[in-house]
Amino acid sequence: MMRTRPLKVALLGCGVVGSEVARIMTTHADDLAARIGAPVELAGVAVRRPDKVRGGIPAELITTDATALVKRGDIDIAIEVIGGIEPARTLITTAFEHGASVVSANKALLAQGGQALHAAAERHGQDLYYEAAVAGAIPLIRPLRESLAGDKINRVMGIVNGTTNFILDKMDTSGAGYSEALDEATALGYAEADPTADVEGFDAAAKAAILAGIAFHTRVRLDDVYREGMTEVTSADFVSAARMGCTIKLLAICERAADGESVTARVHPAMIPLSHPLASVREAYNAVFVEAEAAGRLMFYGPGAGGSPTASAVLGDLVAVCRNKLNEATGPGESAYSRLPVSSMGDVVTRYHISLDVADKPGVLAQVATVFAEHGVSIDTVRQTGKDGEASLVVVTHRAPDAALSGTVEALRKLDTVRGVASIMRVEGE
């Protein structure tokens, strides 16, 4: 039997995502009520610019006082789609204090202060759901913390930023340079006017922190994630990758150490074989590859950003939280019982693709090979081309600690016969 008293929702933010959430709540009100077991009522919408036209939202629901809205006492769920750290953090904790559960899409806040938010939710007996914070419409958070809760996850690797994947895909398929591909992404609305958060890996790093924390039941903060952007990737790198049967993606990689005693989280460009499922992820799509002990390999794929996809994830969380409210229960909270240490990037075992500009004369390859040997790094393949006294030497290594590989590169730079290091890129997914 359906409850007649509606569950009241406060919407904090009404931009691209928030306006779509409001539209779906209105146009699909009957369906949402049937799925939840009670009507859902949009009780207030907090915005910064009240004079902006917002079709479909009654003017009396608009307010600039978000704090007063979450303090009303009759709000059951607050949906936070403001973004940023403040005032989002204060508004979320205030909502908990006044009896409201929270649905958020705020990856930056969750990566930086998720522990405190989870503690506040638990203290006040409320839910904190955030499916939309990581991969838009792709169901990922709930499968990790519920469907795979009985399994042991060893690795999560994926493309979690649509802007960077669009740029790299265009560089790969059209031969465009980075700047040209970025201009196209901006013109199509995939890239912001200031794309720094995307192209320098900040967005993906926040998502990696959230994924690692859930997957490994360990608190992983944004500062724990190694981050390297993709602005230095060139057309020449794609040519080199093609020679190896690879392409290049900006990857978020979270994994357990081989001994299971620590975890790592990192974001950086990497060459991956064309045979790997992630290699075929095109345009602005996202995909995440999960490796679990019992379930094996799973892949989650779909649109990772945009108003409608993100709103879909928000509404999915809203339905789940509303059901919990009706049952006077809460869903899964933070699980950090493992307390595994987060290792530095230097401890990660990986492979390198290194392109060197060298003098074209006898003995150069021997010198380079000696440097690799001295640092305990084994060479997989070498390719050398050159003429007129100049040459290019491409070395692909076997797996070794990243610190050893970094030390090798620094030593190579000191050789008189090495004119410069043209590019360095990790190789993943073999």
C-alpha positions in Angstrom: 0.0 0.0 0.0 1.4 3.4 -1.0 2.0 6.0 1.7 0.1 9.2 0.9 2.4 11.7 2.7 5.1 12.7 0.3 8.8 12.5 1.0 10.2 16.0 0.7 13.3 16.7 -1.3 15.6 19.8 -1.2 17.6 20.3 -4.4 20.9 22.2 -3.8 22.0 23.5 -7.1 20.1 23.8 -10.4 22.7 23.9 -13.1 23.0 21.3 -15.9 22.5 18.3 -13.6 20.2 19.9 -11.1 17.7 21.2 -13.7 17.6 17.7 -15.3 17.0 16.1 -11.8 14.1 18.5 -11.3 12.7 17.8 -14.7 12.7 14.0 -14.2 11.3 14.3 -10.8 8.4 16.3 -12.2 7.7 14.4 -15.5 8.1 10.9 -13.9 6.5 11.7 -10.6 4.0 8.8 -10.8 6.6 6.2 -11.8 8.9 7.3 -9.0 6.1 7.1 -6.5 5.2 3.6 -7.6 8.8 2.4 -7.4 9.4 4.0 -4.0 6.0 3.4 -2.3 5.4 7.1 -1.6 5.1 10.3 -3.5 8.3 12.4 -3.8 7.8 16.2 -3.6 10.4 18.8 -4.7 10.1 21.1 -1.6 12.8 23.7 -2.5 15.5 24.5 -4.9 18.6 26.5 -3.7 20.3 28.6 -6.4 22.8 31.4 -6.6 21.0 33.4 -9.3 17.2 33.5 -8.6 16.5 35.7 -11.6 17.6 33.0 -14.1 14.7 31.4 -16.0 14.2 27.8 -15.0 11.5 26.1 -17.0 9.2 23.8 -15.1 10.2 24.8 -11.6 7.6 26.9 -9.7 9.0 30.3 -8.7 7.9 29.8 -5.1 10.3 26.9 -4.7 13.4 28.9 -5.7 15.5 30.2 -2.8 19.0 31.7 -2.4 19.2 30.5 1.3 20.4 26.9 1.0 21.1 26.8 4.7 17.6 27.7 5.7 16.2 25.1 3.2 18.1 22.2 4.7 17.3 23.4 8.3 13.5 23.4 7.7 13.1 20.1 9.6 10.6 18.6 7.1 13.2 17.8 4.5 13.7 14.0 4.1 16.4 14.0 1.4 18.8 16.7 0.2 20.3 16.4 -3.3 23.6 18.2 -3.5 24.7 19.1 -7.0 26.5 22.3 -6.2 30.1 20.9 -6.5 33.2 22.2 -4.8 34.1 22.0 -1.2 32.2 24.8 0.4 29.4 25.5 1.0 28.6 21.9 -0.1 30.3 20.3 2.9 28.5 22.5 5.5 25.2 22.1 3.7 25.5 18.3 3.7 26.4 18.1 7.4 23.6 20.5 8.3 21.2 18.4 6.4 22.2 15.3 8.4 21.8 17.3 11.6 18.3 18.2 10.7 17.1 14.7 9.8 17.8 14.5 6.1 19.7 11.9 4.1 21.9 13.1 1.3 22.5 12.2 -2.4 25.5 13.9 -3.8 27.5 14.1 -7.1 30.4 15.9 -5.5 33.5 13.8 -6.3 36.0 16.5 -5.1 34.4 16.8 -1.6 34.0 13.0 -1.2 37.6 12.4 -2.2 38.9 15.0 0.2 36.5 14.7 3.1 34.5 11.5 2.6 35.5 10.1 6.0 34.0 13.1 7.9 30.8 13.0 5.9 30.3 9.3 6.4 30.9 9.8 10.1 28.3 12.6 10.2 25.8 10.5 8.3 26.2 7.6 10.7 26.1 9.8 13.8 22.7 11.2 12.7 21.3 7.9 11.3 21.2 9.1 7.7 22.2 7.9 4.3 25.0 9.3 2.1 24.7 8.0 -1.5 26.9 9.3 -4.4 26.7 7.0 -7.4 26.8 10.1 -9.7 30.2 11.2 -8.3 32.3 8.7 -10.3 31.0 7.7 -13.7 27.8 9.4 -14.5 25.1 7.0 -15.5 27.3 3.9 -15.2 26.3 1.9 -12.1 29.6 1.4 -10.4 29.5 2.5 -6.7 26.6 0.3 -5.8 28.0 -2.8 -7.5 31.3 -2.3 -5.7 29.9 -1.7 -2.3 26.9 -4.1 -2.5 26.9 -6.6 -5.4 30.6 -7.4 -4.9 30.6 -6.9 -1.1 31.3 -10.7 -0.6 34.2 -10.8 -3.0 37.8 -9.6 -2.9 38.6 -6.9 -5.4 42.2 -6.8 -6.6 42.2 -4.1 -9.2 40.0 -1.4 -10.6 41.2 0.2 -13.9 39.3 2.5 -16.1 38.6 5.6 -18.2 36.7 7.9 -15.8 36.9 11.2 -17.6 35.1 11.7 -20.9 36.8 14.9 -21.9 40.3 13.4 -21.9 39.1 10.3 -23.6 37.5 12.4 -26.4 40.8 14.3 -26.9 42.9 11.2 -26.9 40.5 9.3 -29.2 40.6 12.2 -31.7 44.4 12.3 -31.6 44.4 8.5 -32.3 41.9 8.3 -35.0 42.6 11.6 -36.9 46.2 12.2 -36.2 45.4 15.6 -34.6 47.7 17.2 -32.2 46.7 17.8 -28.5 45.8 21.5 -29.0 43.7 20.8 -32.1 41.8 17.9 -30.4 41.2 20.1 -27.3 39.8 22.9 -29.5 37.3 20.4 -31.0 36.3 19.1 -27.5 35.7 22.6 -26.4 33.6 23.5 -29.4 31.5 20.4 -28.9 31.0 21.2 -25.2 33.0 18.2 -23.9 35.7 20.5 -22.4 35.3 23.4 -20.1 36.7 26.9 -20.9 39.3 26.0 -18.4 40.0 22.3 -18.9 42.7 22.0 -16.2 40.7 19.7 -13.9 40.2 17.2 -16.7 43.4 17.3 -18.7 45.7 17.5 -15.7 44.0 14.5 -14.1 42.5 16.2 -11.0 39.0 15.0 -11.9 40.1 11.4 -12.5 42.2 11.4 -9.3 39.2 12.3 -7.2 37.3 9.5 -8.7 40.2 7.1 -8.2 40.3 7.9 -4.5 36.6 7.1 -4.1 36.9 3.9 -6.1 40.0 2.7 -4.2 38.3 3.4 -0.8 35.3 1.4 -1.7 37.1 -1.5 -3.5 39.7 -2.1 -0.8 37.7 -1.1 2.3 40.5 1.4 3.1 40.5 5.2 3.5 42.1 6.7 0.4 42.3 10.4 0.2 42.9 12.6 -2.9 46.4 13.3 -1.7 47.2 9.6 -1.7 46.6 9.4 -5.5 49.5 9.8 -7.9 48.4 12.1 -10.6 49.9 12.9 -14.0 48.1 14.8 -16.8 47.9 14.1 -20.5 48.9 17.5 -22.0 52.4 16.2 -23.0 51.0 13.3 -25.1 51.9 13.9 -28.7 50.9 12.5 -32.1 54.4 10.8 -32.2 53.4 8.9 -29.1 50.4 7.5 -30.9 52.6 6.4 -33.8 54.9 4.6 -31.3 51.9 3.0 -29.6 50.5 1.8 -32.9 53.8 0.1 -33.7 53.3 -1.9 -30.5 49.7 -2.7 -31.3 48.5 -0.3 -28.6 46.6 3.0 -28.1 46.9 5.6 -25.4 44.3 6.3 -22.6 44.3 8.4 -19.5 43.7 5.7 -16.9 42.7 5.6 -13.2 44.3 2.5 -11.7 43.6 1.3 -8.2 45.2 -2.0 -7.1 46.3 -4.2 -4.3 50.0 -5.0 -4.0 50.9 -8.6 -4.9 51.3 -9.5 -1.2 47.9 -7.9 -0.4 49.4 -5.8 2.4 49.0 -2.4 0.7 47.1 -0.6 -2.1 47.9 2.1 -4.6 45.9 4.6 -6.6 47.2 6.5 -9.6 46.1 8.4 -12.7 48.3 8.8 -15.7 48.4 8.3 -19.5 49.3 4.8 -20.5 49.7 2.6 -23.6 47.3 -0.3 -23.6 47.0 -3.2 -26.1 44.3 -2.9 -28.8 43.1 -6.3 -27.6 42.2 -4.8 -24.1 38.5 -3.9 -23.7 39.4 -0.4 -22.6 41.1 0.3 -25.9 37.8 0.3 -27.8 36.2 2.9 -25.6 35.7 5.9 -27.9 34.6 9.5 -27.9 33.6 10.8 -24.5 32.5 7.5 -23.1 33.8 6.0 -19.8 34.5 2.4 -18.9 35.8 0.7 -15.8 37.4 -2.7 -15.6 37.1 -4.5 -12.3 39.1 -7.6 -11.4 37.7 -9.6 -8.4 38.9 -12.9 -7.0 35.7 -14.8 -7.4 33.7 -12.8 -10.0 36.7 -12.5 -12.3 36.9 -9.7 -14.8 33.9 -7.3 -15.1 33.5 -4.2 -17.3 31.2 -1.3 -16.8 30.6 1.0 -19.8 28.6 4.0 -20.7 28.3 7.8 -20.8 30.2 9.2 -17.8 29.1 12.8 -17.8 26.4 15.2 -19.0 23.1 16.4 -17.5 20.9 13.5 -18.3 23.4 10.6 -17.5 24.4 12.2 -14.2 20.8 12.9 -13.3 20.0 9.2 -14.0 22.5 8.2 -11.3 21.2 10.9 -8.9 17.6 9.6 -9.3 18.7 6.0 -8.8 20.2 7.0 -5.5 17.1 9.1 -4.6 14.9 6.0 -5.1 17.2 3.9 -2.9 17.4 6.5 -0.1 13.6 7.1 -0.2 13.0 3.4 0.2 15.4 3.3 3.2 13.5 6.3 4.7 10.2 4.4 4.4 11.7 1.3 6.0 13.3 3.4 8.8 16.7 2.0 7.8 19.9 3.1 6.2 22.0 1.6 3.4 25.7 0.7 3.4 28.0 3.4 4.9 31.8 3.7 4.9 33.7 0.4 5.0 37.3 1.0 6.0 38.0 -1.9 8.2 41.0 -3.1 6.2 43.1 0.0 7.1 45.6 -0.9 4.4 48.5 1.5 3.9 48.5 3.4 0.6 51.9 2.9 -1.1 53.7 5.6 -3.1 54.0 5.5 -6.9 57.6 4.4 -6.5 56.5 1.1 -5.2 54.2 0.4 -8.1 55.4 -2.4 -10.5 54.9 -1.3 -14.1 56.4 -1.2 -17.6 57.8 1.8 -19.4 58.0 2.9 -23.1 60.9 5.3 -23.4 61.8 7.2 -26.5 65.4 8.6 -26.6 67.1 10.9 -29.0 70.7 9.7 -29.2 73.9 10.1 -31.2 74.0 7.7 -34.2 77.3 6.0 -33.5 78.6 2.6 -32.3 78.3 1.8 -28.6 75.3 3.9 -27.8 72.9 0.9 -27.4 75.5 -0.8 -25.1 75.7 2.3 -22.9 71.9 2.6 -22.6 71.6 -1.1 -21.9 74.2 -0.8 -19.1 72.2 1.9 -17.4 69.1 -0.2 -17.4 71.1 -3.2 -16.0 72.6 -1.0 -13.2 69.2 0.0 -12.0 67.8 -3.6 -12.1 65.4 -3.0 -15.0 65.1 -5.6 -17.7 64.6 -4.6 -21.3 61.8 -6.3 -23.3 62.3 -4.8 -26.8 64.6 -2.1 -28.5 64.0 -0.4 -31.8 66.7 2.0 -33.2 66.4 4.2 -36.3 68.7 7.0 -37.5 70.8 8.8 -40.0 73.2 11.8 -40.4 74.6 11.4 -36.9 71.2 11.4 -35.1 69.1 8.5 -34.0 66.0 7.5 -32.2 66.1 4.7 -29.7 62.8 3.2 -28.3 63.0 0.9 -25.3 60.2 -1.1 -23.8 60.9 -2.5 -20.4 59.7 -5.5 -18.5 57.8 -4.8 -15.2 59.8 -3.2 -12.5 59.3 -0.9 -9.5 58.4 2.6 -10.8 61.2 4.1 -8.6 63.8 2.0 -10.4 62.4 3.0 -13.8 62.4 6.7 -12.8 66.0 6.3 -11.6 66.9 4.7 -14.9 65.5 7.7 -16.9 67.4 10.2 -14.8 70.7 8.3 -15.4 70.0 8.1 -19.1 69.7 11.9 -19.2 73.3 12.2 -18.0 74.8 10.2 -20.8 76.7 12.3 -23.3 75.3 10.2 -26.1 71.7 10.8 -25.1 70.5 14.1 -26.7 67.2 14.0 -24.9 64.3 12.0 -23.7 61.5 12.5 -26.3 58.8 10.7 -24.3 58.2 8.4 -21.4 54.9 6.5 -21.0 53.8 3.6 -18.9 52.4 0.4 -20.5 49.4 -1.2 -18.8 46.8 -3.9 -19.4 48.9 -6.7 -20.8 
